[in-house]
Amino acid sequence: MLAKCLFWLAVAISLAAAHPSPRVISRADNRVALLSSHHLNTVSSFTTLDESSDCSPTERRGLNADTHANEGTNGTIPYYVQAATLQVQKAVPSASFRIEDGYYIGANGVGHVHFQQMVDGVEVDTAYFNVNILENGTVLSYGHSFDSDASSTSKVARMSENTVTPLEAFENAVKLLNLPIEGVAGAVVEKVDGLFESYTIKLTKGCVADPKAKLVYVNRNASLILTWRIETDFGSDWLMSYIDAASGNEVVGAVEHTTGATYEAFTWGTMNPDEGFRELIANPEDKVSSPFGWHSDGNQSYTTLSGNNAYVTIGDSTSSVPDSPSLAFSYPYSPSTTDWQSYVNASATQAFYTVNKFHDILYTLGFTETAANFQVSNNGKGGVGGDPVQIVVHSSTGSATMTTPADGSSPRLTMGVWTGAGTPYRDSVFDSTVLLHEYMHGVTVRLVGGPTISGCLSSGTTDGLSLNEGFSDFVPTLLRVKAGDTRNTDYTIADWATGAPIGLRSHYISTSLQTTPLTFESLNALSSSGGFDLATVWATALYEVFWNLVDTYGIGDVDKVTLGADGLPQGARYFLLKLILDSDALMPCSANHLQARDALLQADRVLSGGTNQCAIWKGFAKRGFGQDAVRGSGSETRVNGFAVPSTC
């Protein structure tokens, strides 16, 4: 939602001189302002313990690691879950907690286990603990936002007979946040069997699924507040609002799980119609990543743009999608066509191809079933399944978003036709920087915090927004880099979709400090002013790292991931993407930039034995994320650091 608002602000600024018009404040605008004022500010710690360990690359870095270690012998608890549990008990002895479902061993051999804090049997929605375990059972690192004093009666607002009902909390959430839900007066609640104080709210209109209410704690100003968590899914937006369970008339916090943008591809690596031509591509699926192909889920085969990894809808309709018994999806398209509705089948085909191709690339690099990727069937390989990506093309919203629930529920990738570049309108599906940006949001949501927790890098904090948007800006750029590019090649996001060379950003993703002077400290001013330079700060730092890695590995192919004899991706492009995926799984919920930096360095130590530490440090240090950088406790307390380890 925040991304969508910033997008329309950028459009308004660019068109103001030619098309001045009065600003109309809508109900949605008011809701955005209300949500912004209620974002939760959760802070996590991150501790690494492997600085002196040898992290033998021959034992731990293989991409084809045996993931059967996810299960213990004869139903016992896996060794890495036991080790992680002991670490939680050691770090916060007084805490009660539960193990989240979805613990797994990644393709790099590192076990990932996530926990949630409990108080009196009630979940603390802002308190999570993640532990990363090496194959030898030792702790690699851990991060958490647990409250070490949760047992204090002075800090905890406990449940009482005066607690408001879930229906009262829902009614107040709709009223206080201007939620577009009808039929509230006639709503009824239905208890969810087996879940503590969890309810479904029936007989309302406006949501794509029945709203839910659950009693949880949240941490606000060092106190635990008992709240009703109200979940509402509007299709384009998925919101969790927290209503004070004692008064019922106060919004304690709000978390949005939809990340927006408006951005674009032809063949893989061709990001928009200005970079190449459409080609007839035969059998592009990877047989290991997609063993059922792209048009079957292992149980049912499809002649439409549906399969195990994704399915396409045209707007909100499933009846008008292309259907080809021969699986030959070839439809006319020209960027000069003014009737954008005439090429909807071409748009649907392009979206289906790009999403499935990205699925297969990411799978090879470790975003598999156990890591909570998006598939109908997980084919007995772990994870939940039942969550292919729904791709909505020609959305009536006119924007691009990715809504990503926890593992087992389908994400929704919405791609609209953008009208801001004049006539002919530009379909964001054909700008792969847009589509891949959105899909990457879903990947980040699933990896950071673990499969069952959404919103760890939420738009409610500067750190979360910058990291989430920055990863989503950088990865399409990484896939866009051409064989002849150099350090002097600059890129941006959505340049084709917007018709503007700089796209929807204020600065290019560039290694030039003259072109893009942004550093870690730039985030201080951006914390209050906002804008997508928040994304560019992090994306540019990663771009610096990329070109340092190119000096060692070269750029690498784009069409597929090639693994060397050592099991590592060949070329800096996919080597760094592998590091990003691994680091996402390592970092704690509500991470800051320096913790994300440390997680990337740690991922390299696990994957390559630390071969690239200096290349990574130098890239980060150039942009102020060096060894002596400081992240204070406030929103504007970052201090640049340009130092690298003495060994570099």
C-alpha positions in Angstrom: 0.0 0.0 0.0 2.8 2.4 0.9 4.6 1.6 -2.4 1.4 2.3 -4.3 0.9 5.7 -2.6 4.5 6.7 -3.4 4.0 5.6 -7.0 1.0 7.8 -7.5 2.9 10.7 -5.8 5.7 10.3 -8.4 3.1 10.3 -11.2 1.5 13.4 -9.8 4.8 15.3 -9.6 5.8 14.4 -13.2 2.4 15.4 -14.6 1.6 18.5 -12.5 2.9 21.1 -14.9 0.9 19.7 -17.9 -2.2 18.5 -16.0 -2.7 20.5 -12.8 -5.7 19.3 -10.9 -7.0 19.6 -7.3 -6.1 16.9 -4.9 -9.1 14.9 -3.7 -8.7 13.2 -0.4 -10.4 9.8 -0.6 -11.3 7.3 2.0 -8.3 5.2 0.9 -6.0 8.2 1.4 -7.3 8.7 4.9 -6.8 5.0 5.6 -3.2 5.2 4.4 -2.5 8.1 6.8 -4.2 6.2 9.7 -2.2 3.0 9.0 1.1 5.0 8.8 0.5 6.4 12.3 0.0 2.9 13.8 2.9 1.0 12.4 4.6 -1.2 15.0 8.3 -0.5 15.6 10.0 -3.9 16.5 13.7 -4.1 17.2 15.7 -7.3 16.9 19.2 -8.3 18.0 21.5 -10.4 15.8 24.4 -12.4 17.1 27.0 -14.3 15.0 29.1 -17.0 16.6 31.1 -18.4 13.7 33.9 -15.8 13.4 36.6 -18.3 14.5 35.1 -21.5 13.1 36.6 -23.0 10.0 33.2 -23.4 8.2 34.7 -26.0 5.9 33.2 -25.3 2.5 33.5 -28.9 1.4 31.2 -30.0 4.1 28.6 -27.2 4.2 28.3 -25.3 1.0 26.9 -27.8 -1.4 23.7 -26.8 -3.2 22.6 -30.4 -3.4 22.7 -30.9 0.4 20.7 -33.9 1.8 17.6 -32.3 3.3 16.3 -35.6 4.7 18.0 -34.4 8.0 14.9 -32.4 8.5 13.4 -35.4 10.3 14.8 -37.1 13.4 15.1 -40.8 13.7 11.9 -42.6 14.7 10.0 -39.4 15.0 12.4 -37.8 17.4 13.1 -34.0 17.3 15.8 -33.2 14.7 19.3 -32.4 16.2 19.3 -28.9 14.9 15.9 -28.1 16.4 17.1 -29.4 19.8 20.3 -27.3 19.5 18.2 -24.2 18.5 15.9 -24.7 21.5 18.8 -24.8 23.9 20.1 -21.6 22.5 16.7 -19.8 23.0 16.6 -21.1 26.6 20.2 -19.9 27.2 19.6 -16.5 25.7 16.3 -15.7 27.4 15.9 -18.1 30.3 12.6 -16.7 31.5 10.8 -16.8 28.2 8.0 -19.2 27.3 7.9 -20.0 23.6 6.8 -22.4 20.9 8.6 -23.8 17.9 7.2 -22.5 14.6 6.3 -25.1 12.0 8.5 -25.0 8.9 11.9 -25.6 10.3 14.3 -26.9 7.7 17.8 -27.4 6.5 18.7 -25.2 3.6 20.6 -26.2 0.5 23.8 -24.8 2.0 23.5 -27.2 5.0 22.4 -24.7 7.5 19.4 -25.5 9.7 16.9 -22.7 10.3 14.5 -22.8 13.3 12.0 -20.1 14.3 10.3 -19.6 17.6 7.5 -17.3 18.9 7.2 -16.0 22.4 4.2 -16.9 24.5 2.7 -15.3 27.6 0.1 -17.2 29.6 -0.5 -19.3 26.5 -1.0 -16.3 24.3 1.2 -15.6 21.3 3.3 -12.4 21.3 3.0 -11.2 17.7 6.0 -9.0 17.8 8.4 -11.5 19.5 10.3 -13.9 17.4 13.5 -15.8 17.7 15.5 -17.5 14.8 18.5 -19.7 15.3 20.8 -20.9 12.5 22.6 -24.3 13.1 25.6 -25.7 11.3 25.7 -29.3 10.2 27.9 -30.2 13.2 25.2 -29.0 15.5 26.8 -25.7 16.6 25.1 -22.4 16.5 26.0 -20.2 13.6 24.0 -17.2 14.6 20.7 -16.2 16.1 18.5 -13.1 16.2 15.4 -12.2 18.3 12.9 -9.7 19.5 11.9 -11.6 22.6 11.0 -9.6 25.7 13.2 -10.8 28.5 10.9 -9.4 31.2 7.6 -10.7 29.9 6.8 -12.3 33.2 6.6 -9.0 35.0 3.1 -8.2 36.1 3.7 -4.5 35.7 4.5 -4.9 32.1 1.8 -7.2 30.9 -1.9 -6.4 30.4 -3.4 -9.7 31.1 -6.8 -11.2 30.0 -9.8 -10.4 32.2 -13.6 -10.6 32.2 -13.6 -7.1 30.8 -11.8 -8.1 27.6 -14.0 -7.0 24.7 -15.4 -9.6 22.3 -13.8 -10.3 19.0 -16.8 -8.9 17.2 -16.6 -5.6 19.1 -12.9 -5.4 18.2 -13.6 -6.1 14.5 -16.4 -3.4 14.4 -14.0 -0.9 15.9 -11.2 -1.8 13.5 -13.5 -1.1 10.6 -14.6 2.2 12.1 -11.2 3.4 13.3 -9.2 2.5 10.2 -11.9 3.3 7.6 -11.8 -0.3 6.3 -13.9 -0.8 3.1 -16.1 -3.6 4.7 -19.9 -3.7 4.5 -22.4 -5.6 6.5 -20.6 -5.1 9.8 -23.8 -4.7 11.8 -25.0 -8.2 10.7 -21.7 -9.9 11.2 -21.4 -13.0 13.4 -18.4 -14.9 14.8 -17.5 -18.5 14.5 -14.9 -20.2 16.8 -12.0 -21.8 15.1 -11.6 -25.3 16.6 -8.3 -26.1 18.1 -6.9 -22.6 18.2 -6.8 -20.5 21.3 -9.2 -17.5 21.2 -9.3 -17.5 17.4 -12.5 -16.7 15.4 -13.7 -16.3 11.8 -16.1 -13.3 11.2 -19.0 -14.2 8.8 -21.6 -12.4 6.7 -19.5 -9.3 5.7 -18.7 -8.0 2.3 -15.6 -6.3 0.9 -12.9 -9.0 1.7 -11.9 -11.9 -0.6 -11.9 -14.1 2.5 -13.7 -14.0 5.8 -12.0 -11.7 8.3 -10.3 -13.3 11.3 -9.8 -12.3 14.9 -7.3 -13.8 17.3 -6.2 -12.7 20.8 -2.5 -11.9 20.9 0.1 -9.7 22.6 2.1 -7.0 21.0 5.0 -5.0 22.4 4.5 -1.3 22.5 6.8 1.1 24.4 8.3 -1.8 26.3 4.9 -3.0 27.5 3.0 -6.0 26.4 -0.5 -5.1 25.3 -3.3 -7.7 25.0 -5.0 -7.1 21.6 -7.4 -8.6 19.1 -5.5 -9.2 15.9 -8.0 -8.5 13.0 -6.9 -10.0 9.7 -8.6 -8.5 6.5 -7.7 -9.5 3.0 -9.0 -7.1 0.4 -7.3 -8.7 -2.6 -5.0 -5.8 -3.3 -4.2 -5.3 0.3 -3.8 -7.7 3.3 -3.9 -6.0 6.7 -3.5 -7.1 10.3 -4.7 -4.5 12.7 -4.3 -4.8 16.5 -7.2 -3.5 18.7 -6.7 -3.0 22.4 -8.6 -5.9 24.0 -9.3 -4.0 27.2 -10.9 -0.8 25.8 -11.8 -2.0 22.3 -11.5 1.5 21.0 -7.8 2.0 20.4 -5.6 0.8 17.5 -2.4 -0.5 19.1 -0.7 -1.3 15.8 -1.1 -2.2 12.1 0.9 -4.3 9.7 0.4 -4.4 5.9 1.5 -7.5 4.0 1.1 -6.1 0.5 4.1 -4.5 -1.1 3.4 -2.3 -4.2 5.2 -1.0 -7.3 4.5 -0.4 -11.0 7.2 -1.9 -13.3 8.4 -5.1 -16.5 10.4 -8.8 -20.1 10.4 -11.0 -23.2 12.9 -13.9 -23.1 14.6 -14.3 -19.8 17.0 -11.4 -19.3 15.3 -9.2 -21.8 13.6 -6.8 -19.5 11.4 -4.9 -21.9 10.4 -4.4 -25.5 13.2 -1.9 -26.0 15.8 -4.6 -25.2 14.8 -7.2 -27.7 12.0 -9.1 -29.5 9.6 -11.8 -28.5 10.6 -15.3 -29.4 8.9 -18.6 -29.6 10.4 -20.5 -26.7 10.0 -24.3 -26.6 10.0 -26.4 -23.3 11.8 -23.8 -21.1 11.1 -25.6 -17.8 13.8 -27.0 -15.6 13.1 -30.7 -15.0 14.5 -30.7 -11.5 12.9 -27.4 -10.3 9.5 -28.2 -12.0 9.3 -32.1 -12.3 5.6 -31.9 -13.4 6.4 -29.3 -16.0 4.6 -25.9 -16.0 1.1 -27.2 -16.8 0.5 -29.9 -14.2 0.5 -30.1 -10.4 1.2 -33.8 -10.4 -2.5 -34.6 -9.9 -4.1 -32.6 -12.7 -2.9 -31.3 -16.1 -4.0 -28.0 -17.5 -4.4 -26.6 -21.0 -4.7 -23.1 -19.6 -2.0 -20.9 -18.1 -2.0 -22.9 -14.8 0.3 -25.4 -13.2 2.1 -26.3 -10.1 4.0 -23.0 -9.6 1.4 -20.4 -10.8 -1.9 -19.7 -12.4 -3.1 -16.6 -14.4 -6.4 -14.8 -14.1 -7.5 -11.9 -16.2 -8.6 -9.2 -13.7 -10.8 -11.1 -11.3 -12.0 -13.6 -13.9 -10.8 -17.2 -14.3 -13.1 -17.9 -17.3 -11.3 -15.7 -19.9 -7.8 -17.0 -19.6 -6.1 -18.4 -22.8 -6.8 -22.1 -23.4 -4.7 -24.2 -25.8 -5.1 -28.0 -25.9 -1.8 -28.1 -27.8 -0.1 -25.9 -25.2 0.8 -23.4 -27.9 0.4 -20.0 -26.3 1.2 -17.5 -29.1 -0.7 -14.2 -29.3 -0.1 -10.9 -31.0 1.4 -7.9 -29.2 3.0 -4.6 -30.2 4.1 -1.8 -27.8 2.5 0.6 -30.2 -1.0 -0.9 -29.8 -3.3 1.6 -28.3 -6.1 -0.9 -27.4 -4.4 -2.6 -24.5 -7.3 -5.0 -24.0 -6.6 -6.5 -27.4 -3.3 -8.1 -26.3 -4.5 -9.5 -22.9 -3.6 -13.1 -23.9 -0.1 -12.0 -24.8 0.2 -10.3 -21.5 -1.0 -13.4 -19.6 1.4 -15.6 -21.5 4.3 -13.3 -20.7 3.5 -13.2 -17.0 3.2 -17.0 -16.8 6.5 -17.5 -18.6 8.4 -15.0 -16.5 7.1 -16.2 -13.1 7.7 -19.9 -13.9 11.2 -19.1 -15.1 12.0 -17.2 -12.0 10.6 -20.1 -9.9 13.0 -22.5 -11.5 16.0 -20.3 -11.2 15.3 -19.6 -7.5 14.7 -23.4 -6.9 18.1 -24.2 -8.2 19.6 -21.6 -5.8 17.8 -23.0 -2.7 14.3 -21.5 -2.6 12.7 -24.9 -2.5 9.8 -26.6 -0.8 11.3 -26.7 2.7 12.1 -23.0 2.4 8.4 -22.3 1.7 8.4 -21.6 -2.1 5.2 -21.3 -4.0 3.7 -24.6 -5.3 0.5 -26.6 -5.4 2.3 -29.9 -4.7 5.5 -30.1 -2.8 5.8 -33.7 -4.0 6.7 -35.1 -0.6 9.8 -32.8 -0.2 8.6 -30.8 2.9 6.9 -27.5 3.4 3.1 -27.0 3.3 2.2 -26.7 -0.4 -1.1 -25.5 -1.7 0.2 -22.1 -2.5 0.9 -21.4 -6.2 1.2 -17.8 -7.1 -2.0 -16.2 -8.5 -1.0 -13.8 -11.3 -3.6 -11.2 -12.0 -2.9 -9.4 -15.3 -4.7 -6.3 -16.5 -5.7 -5.6 -12.9 -8.3 -2.8 -12.5 -6.0 -1.3 -9.8 -3.6 0.0 -12.5 -0.6 -0.9 -10.3 1.6 -3.8 -9.3 1.5 -5.5 -6.0 2.5 -8.8 -4.3 0.5 -10.0 -1.3 2.2 -12.9 0.5 0.7 -14.8 3.4 2.5 -17.5 5.3 3.4 -20.9 3.7 0.4 -22.8 2.6 -1.6 -19.8 1.4 -1.3 -18.5 -2.2 0.4 -15.2 -2.8 -1.3 -12.8 -5.2 0.8 -11.0 -7.9 -1.2 -8.2 -9.4 0.0 -6.5 -12.6 -1.9 -3.5 -14.1 -1.7 -1.4 -17.2 0.1 1.9 -16.5 -1.3 5.0 -17.9 1.2 7.6 -16.8 3.5 7.4 -19.8 0.8 8.7 -22.2 -0.6 6.8 -25.2 -0.2 3.9 -25.9 -0.6 2.8 -22.3 2.1 0.4 -21.0 1.4 -3.0 -19.6 3.6 -3.6 -16.5 3.9 -7.3 -17.3 6.2 -6.4 -20.2 8.6 -4.6 -17.9 10.2 -7.4 -16.1 11.9 -5.1 -13.6 8.4 -4.5 -12.3 7.2 -8.1 -12.3 10.4 -9.5 -10.8 10.5 -6.7 -8.2 7.0 -7.8 -7.0 7.8 -11.6 -7.0 11.0 -10.9 -5.1 8.9 -9.3 -2.3 7.2 -12.7 -1.9 10.5 -14.5 -1.7 11.8 -12.1 0.9 8.6 -12.5 3.0 8.9 -16.3 3.0 12.6 -16.4 3.9 13.1 -13.6 6.5 11.4 -14.8 9.7 10.7 -18.3 8.4 7.8 -19.9 6.5 5.0 -19.2 9.0 5.8 -15.5 9.7 4.9 -12.7 7.3 5.9 -9.1 7.6 9.3 -9.3 9.2 10.6 -6.6 6.8 7.3 -4.6 6.9 6.8 -1.1 5.4 6.2 0.2 8.9 9.9 0.9 9.6 12.7 2.6 7.6 14.9 -0.4 7.9 12.2 -2.9 6.8 11.0 -0.8 3.9 14.5 0.0 2.7 15.7 -3.7 2.9 12.5 -5.1 1.4 12.3 -2.7 -1.5 16.1 -2.7 -1.9 16.3 -6.4 -2.4 13.4 -6.2 -4.8 15.1 -3.4 -6.8 18.5 -5.1 -6.9 17.5 -8.7 -8.0 15.9 -7.5 -11.3 19.0 -5.4 -11.8 21.2 -8.4 -11.2 19.2 -10.3 -13.8 19.3 -7.4 -16.2 23.1 -6.9 -16.4 24.4 -7.7 -19.9 27.6 -9.5 -20.9 29.2 -6.3 -22.1 28.3 -4.2 -19.1 31.0 -2.6 -16.8 31.1 -0.9 -13.4 30.0 2.3 -15.3 26.7 0.8 -16.4 23.8 2.3 -14.5 20.3 0.8 -14.1 16.9 1.7 -12.6 13.5 0.2 -12.1 10.4 0.6 -14.4 12.1 2.9 -16.9 10.1 1.3 -19.8 6.8 1.1 -17.9 7.0 4.8 -16.9 8.6 6.1 -20.2 11.1 7.9 -18.0 14.9 7.1 -18.2 15.2 7.1 -14.4 12.0 5.1 -13.9 10.3 5.4 -10.5 13.5 6.3 -8.6 15.3 9.5 -7.8 18.8 8.0 -8.4 20.2 5.2 -10.5 21.6 2.0 -9.1 25.2 3.0 -9.8 28.7 2.5 -8.6 29.4 6.2 -9.3 29.3 8.4 -6.2 28.7 11.4 -8.5 25.7 9.8 -10.2 24.3 8.3 -6.9 25.9 9.8 -3.8 23.6 7.8 -1.4 25.2 6.2 1.6 24.1 4.5 4.8 23.8 7.9 6.5 21.3 9.0 3.8 18.7 6.9 5.5 18.6 9.3 8.4 17.0 12.0 6.3 14.9 9.5 4.3 13.4 8.2 7.5 11.2 11.3 7.7 11.0 12.3 4.0 10.4 8.8 2.6 10.6 8.0 -1.0 12.1 5.1 -3.0 15.7 6.3 -2.4 15.2 4.1 0.7 15.4 1.2 -1.8 18.2 2.6 -3.8 20.5 3.0 -0.8 20.5 -0.8 -0.2 20.3 -1.8 -3.9 23.3 0.4 -4.7 25.3 -1.2 -1.9 24.6 -4.6 -3.3 25.5 -3.4 -6.7 28.9 -2.4 -5.4 29.3 -5.9 -3.9 28.3 -7.4 -7.3 30.9 -5.7 -9.3 33.6 -6.7 -6.8 32.5 -10.3 -7.2 32.6 -9.9 -11.0 36.4 -9.3 -10.7 36.7 -12.9 -9.4 33.9 -14.8 -11.1 32.9 -12.8 -14.2 29.2 -11.8 -14.8 28.0 -15.2 -15.7 25.1 -16.5 -17.9 21.6 -15.3 -17.3 19.4 -18.0 -18.9 20.2 -20.7 -16.4 22.2 -21.5 -13.2 25.3 -23.5 -14.0 26.9 -25.2 -11.0 30.7 -25.8 -11.0 32.5 -28.9 -9.8 32.5 -27.3 -6.3 28.7 -27.0 -6.3 28.8 -23.2 -6.5 26.9 -21.1 -9.1 29.3 -20.0 -11.8 29.4 -16.2 -12.4 28.8 -13.4 -9.9 25.2 -13.0 -11.0 23.8 -16.2 -9.6 26.5 -16.6 -6.9 25.4 -13.3 -5.3 21.7 -14.2 -5.8 22.4 -17.4 -3.9 24.1 -15.4 -1.1 21.1 -13.1 -0.9 18.6 -16.0 -0.5 20.8 -17.6 2.1 21.3 -14.4 4.0 17.5 -13.7 4.0 17.1 -17.0 5.9 19.8 -16.2 8.3 18.8 -12.7 9.3 16.4 -12.0 12.2 12.9 -10.7 11.9 12.9 -6.8 11.9 16.5 -6.8 10.9 18.4 -3.5 10.3 20.9 -2.8 7.5 24.0 -3.8 9.4 22.5 -7.0 10.5 21.5 -7.7 6.8 25.1 -6.9 5.9 26.4 -9.4 8.5 24.0 -12.0 7.3 25.3 -11.7 3.8 28.9 -12.0 5.0 27.9 -15.0 7.1 26.2 -16.6 4.1 29.5 -16.3 2.2 31.5 -17.9 5.0 29.1 -20.9 4.9 28.9 -21.1 1.1 32.5 -20.5 0.1 34.4 -20.7 3.3 34.8 -17.0 3.4 36.6 -16.6 0.0 34.8 -13.4 -0.8 34.8 -11.6 2.6 37.0 -8.7 1.4 35.1 -8.2 -1.8 31.8 -8.0 0.1 33.3 -5.7 2.9 34.8 -3.3 0.4 31.5 -3.0 -1.5 29.5 -2.3 1.6 32.2 0.1 3.0 32.2 2.2 -0.1 28.6 3.1 0.7 29.1 3.7 4.4 28.2 0.2 5.6 31.7 -0.5 6.7 33.0 -2.2 9.8 32.8 1.0 11.9 29.3 1.9 10.8 26.9 2.6 13.6 23.1 2.0 13.9 21.8 3.9 16.9 18.5 3.3 18.6 16.6 6.1 17.0 15.2 6.4 13.5 17.8 9.0 12.4 20.9 7.7 14.2 23.0 6.1 11.5 26.7 6.9 11.2 28.7 6.0 8.1 31.6 3.7 8.4 34.1 3.1 5.7 36.5 0.7 7.4 37.2 -2.8 6.3 38.8 -5.6 8.3 42.6 -5.3 8.5 43.0 -8.6 6.6 41.5 -6.8 3.6 
